[in-house]
């Protein structure tokens, strides 16, 4: 393995699955959890069918289960991440997917899609949203979080360590306005939009990671966002 490598998301998570749940001092995962909690607060999850799209090892499940949904169904492109998911939640349904196809869902069968830190991995989000629209009911919720496109456009990367190597995962830039415009075409309206900045509130993450040079480079830029849409 090269010391600095750029991997496709599928190849990267095959490696990262080994220690994904042991990530410490990860600013993105920490912030994403806070944003998800805020976005679902005040949203009635009781008896709902929720798709956790790009569920990975199931890090969203403990937060979503608090709302007493009927079922949380996970799906991911990484068999290795799903193996970890199955070990943690052996009674939960999860599916390996290809080409964004959700063949395990009938039309208008799902009440909510939650997709955190995922869509920048996907080149053609239009085809993804077509499939989400197919499975979601007429009155449905949609929650998306991801690396902020401003950060990615400014040279920010999604990386993780594997031994002495640092692996960078391939990303595509999707402007928030483009995401919301496409989904508005399916009748979704924005309920809440959260954007978090690289500032004094998160400086300690960079300090503890001995990455103050990265902090100074990106200080003042938004690094993560979350959007809640409903129709």
Secondary structure, DSSP 8 states (H G I E B T S, - for coil): --SEEEE-HHHHHHHHTTTGGG--S-HHHHHHHHHHHHHHTT---TT-EEEEET-TTTTTHHHHGGG--SEEEEEES-HHHHHHHHHH-TTS-EEE-STT--TTS-TT-EEEEEEES-GGG-S-HHHHHHHHHHHEEEEEEEEEEEE-HHHHHTT--EEEEETTEEEEE------HHHHHHHHHTTT-EEEEEEEEESSTTTHHHHHHTT-HHHHHHHTTSEEEEEEEEE-
